[in-house]
Amino acid sequence: MTRLFKVVRIQLVNKFAVLGMPLLVLAAVFLVNMALYGVMSEPSPGGERITGALMSIYCVMLAVHLQTITQVFPFAAGLSVTRRTFFGATALVVVGQSIGYGVLLYLLNLIERATSGWGLRLQFFALPFLPQDNAPAQLLTYTVPFLFLSFIGVWVGIVFKRWGQPGVYTVVFGAGLLAGALAVAATWQEWWPSIGRFFVEQPPVALLGGYPLALAAVIAAVGYLTLRRATP
């Protein structure tokens, strides 16, 4: 366990890149939205200004943990850190960071709702499709997407370390080809109405919490198995 936390410290040597960059991007995007809606005309009575820019911090988390593999893994391997220990430390960082950011977004959501959208009726953190009156469910829906996208970033970084750019291109092309094949099949079999009903009938906590959590666990397992044969 001591060895594990030492590797966590190695991964957090550049705290600004790992912990600060997602928050910096979030703050910049938030301020831009505040400025943008501040100079716009008032919305209609009862209307809200809804933005999806919160997704920015999730995308940055994916990039941050991709770099964890491509930049930190070779250094850690040079210090004789085992792949098992390195992946365990990576998982600890991902989980801890995801929970921390999830709590932060939840608190900012509370402030936003208490201030009527920062005085601008802006919905940046308190998005309408999120659970509004269930604190545990809301924390889950903020936190789990961090886990999901972070482990995607970790896995893509591992693919790059093992197979290089051709491996990454193959994964991206394969994912696009699979999505296209599924779209063709859904159109051919007229599944789209059923698919639409499925997503509409699912509670937000399942769509943003349960299913992504299961996928994150699968991707983490696949990432660990791939890392076992990756070269620094």
C-alpha positions in Angstrom: 0.0 0.0 0.0 2.9 2.4 0.8 4.3 1.6 -2.7 1.0 2.4 -4.2 0.8 5.8 -2.6 4.3 6.6 -3.6 3.3 6.0 -7.2 0.3 8.2 -6.7 2.7 11.0 -5.6 4.7 10.4 -8.8 1.6 10.9 -10.8 0.7 14.1 -9.0 4.2 15.7 -9.3 2.8 18.0 -11.9 -0.3 19.0 -9.9 -1.2 21.8 -12.2 -1.5 19.6 -15.2 -3.4 16.8 -13.4 -5.6 18.7 -10.9 -5.4 22.3 -12.0 -5.9 22.2 -15.8 -9.5 20.8 -15.7 -10.5 23.5 -13.1 -8.8 26.2 -15.1 -10.6 25.2 -18.3 -13.9 25.0 -16.4 -13.4 28.5 -14.9 -12.5 30.0 -18.3 -15.5 28.4 -20.0 -17.8 29.5 -17.2 -16.6 33.1 -17.3 -17.0 33.2 -21.1 -20.6 32.0 -20.7 -21.3 34.5 -17.9 -19.9 37.3 -20.1 -21.9 36.1 -23.2 -25.2 35.8 -21.4 -24.6 39.0 -19.5 -24.6 41.1 -22.7 -27.6 39.3 -24.2 -31.1 40.4 -23.8 -33.2 39.0 -21.0 -34.9 35.6 -21.6 -38.7 35.4 -21.7 -40.5 35.2 -18.3 -39.9 31.8 -16.8 -37.2 31.0 -19.4 -33.8 29.8 -18.5 -30.4 30.1 -20.3 -29.2 26.5 -20.6 -25.6 25.8 -21.8 -23.9 22.4 -22.2 -20.4 23.9 -21.7 -20.0 21.9 -18.4 -18.9 19.1 -20.7 -15.6 20.9 -21.1 -14.2 19.7 -17.7 -15.1 16.1 -18.6 -13.2 16.3 -21.9 -10.2 17.7 -20.3 -10.2 14.9 -17.8 -10.0 12.4 -20.7 -6.9 14.2 -22.1 -5.2 14.5 -18.7 -5.4 10.8 -18.0 -4.3 9.9 -21.5 -1.2 11.9 -20.8 -0.8 10.1 -17.5 0.0 7.0 -19.5 2.0 8.5 -22.3 4.2 10.7 -20.1 4.3 9.3 -16.6 4.2 5.5 -17.3 7.6 5.5 -18.9 9.1 7.4 -16.0 7.5 5.2 -13.4 8.6 2.0 -15.3 12.2 3.4 -15.2 11.9 3.4 -11.4 11.0 -0.3 -11.5 7.3 0.3 -10.7 5.3 -2.7 -11.7 2.5 -2.3 -14.2 0.0 -3.6 -11.6 1.1 -0.9 -9.1 1.1 1.8 -11.7 -2.4 1.0 -12.8 -3.6 0.7 -9.2 -2.2 4.2 -8.5 -3.8 5.5 -11.7 -7.2 4.1 -10.6 -6.8 5.8 -7.2 -6.0 9.1 -8.8 -9.0 8.8 -11.2 -11.4 7.8 -8.5 -10.3 10.4 -6.0 -10.3 13.2 -8.6 -13.7 12.2 -10.0 -15.2 12.2 -6.5 -13.6 15.5 -5.7 -14.8 17.2 -8.9 -18.2 15.6 -8.5 -18.6 17.2 -5.0 -17.4 20.5 -6.4 -19.9 20.5 -9.2 -22.6 19.6 -6.8 -21.8 22.6 -4.5 -21.6 24.9 -7.5 -25.0 23.6 -8.6 -26.4 24.5 -5.1 -25.0 28.0 -5.4 -26.3 28.5 -8.9 -29.8 27.5 -7.8 -29.7 29.7 -4.8 -28.6 32.8 -6.8 -31.1 32.3 -9.6 -28.4 31.3 -12.1 -25.8 33.8 -10.8 -28.3 36.6 -11.3 -28.5 35.8 -15.0 -30.9 32.8 -15.0 -28.0 30.8 -16.4 -28.1 27.0 -16.0 -24.4 26.0 -16.2 -24.1 23.5 -13.4 -27.8 22.9 -12.6 -28.8 21.3 -15.9 -32.5 20.4 -16.2 -32.0 16.7 -16.9 -30.1 16.1 -13.7 -31.8 14.9 -10.5 -32.7 18.1 -8.7 -34.0 16.9 -5.3 -31.8 13.8 -4.6 -28.3 14.7 -3.4 -26.8 11.2 -3.6 -28.2 10.7 -7.1 -27.0 14.1 -8.2 -23.5 13.5 -6.9 -23.5 10.2 -8.7 -24.5 11.8 -12.0 -21.7 14.4 -11.7 -19.0 11.9 -10.6 -19.5 8.8 -12.8 -19.0 10.5 -16.2 -15.6 11.6 -14.9 -14.7 8.0 -14.2 -16.0 6.8 -17.6 -14.1 9.4 -19.6 -11.0 9.2 -17.5 -10.7 5.5 -18.0 -11.3 5.9 -21.7 -8.3 8.3 -21.7 -6.2 5.9 -19.7 -7.1 3.0 -22.1 -6.3 5.1 -25.3 -3.0 6.1 -23.7 -2.2 2.4 -23.1 -3.2 1.5 -26.7 -0.7 4.2 -27.9 2.1 2.9 -25.7 1.5 -0.7 -26.9 0.7 -0.3 -30.6 1.6 3.4 -31.3 -0.4 5.7 -33.6 -1.6 2.8 -35.8 -3.3 1.3 -32.7 -5.0 4.5 -31.8 -6.2 5.0 -35.4 -7.5 1.5 -35.5 -9.5 2.0 -32.2 -11.0 5.3 -33.5 -11.7 3.8 -36.9 -13.2 0.7 -35.4 -15.4 2.6 -33.0 -16.7 4.8 -35.9 -17.3 1.7 -38.1 -19.2 0.0 -35.3 -21.3 3.1 -34.6 -22.1 3.3 -38.4 -23.0 -0.4 -38.6 -25.3 -0.1 -35.6 -26.9 3.0 -37.1 -27.5 1.2 -40.4 -28.9 -1.8 -38.6 -31.2 0.4 -36.5 -32.5 2.1 -39.6 -32.9 -1.1 -41.5 -34.8 -2.8 -38.7 -36.7 0.4 -37.7 -35.3 0.2 -34.1 -35.0 4.0 -33.7 -38.5 4.5 -32.0 -37.6 1.7 -29.5 -34.2 3.2 -28.9 -35.7 6.6 -28.3 -38.3 5.2 -25.9 -35.5 3.4 -24.0 -33.6 6.6 -23.4 -36.7 8.7 -22.5 -37.9 6.1 -20.0 -34.6 5.7 -18.2 -34.1 7.8 -15.1 -31.1 10.2 -15.3 -29.3 8.4 -12.5 -29.3 5.3 -14.7 -28.2 7.1 -17.9 -25.5 9.2 -16.2 -24.7 7.0 -13.3 -25.5 3.3 -13.6 -24.6 2.5 -17.2 -21.5 4.7 -17.4 -20.3 3.2 -14.2 -20.6 -0.3 -15.6 -18.8 0.7 -18.8 -16.1 2.4 -16.8 -15.4 -0.8 -14.9 -15.2 -2.8 -18.1 -12.9 -0.2 -19.7 -10.7 -0.2 -16.6 -10.4 -4.0 -16.7 -9.5 -3.9 -20.4 -7.0 -1.2 -19.8 -5.3 -3.2 -17.1 -5.1 -6.3 -19.3 -3.7 -4.2 -22.1 -1.1 -2.4 -19.9 0.4 -5.8 -18.8 2.0 -6.1 -22.2 2.6 -2.4 -23.0 6.2 -1.2 -23.3 7.3 2.1 -21.6 
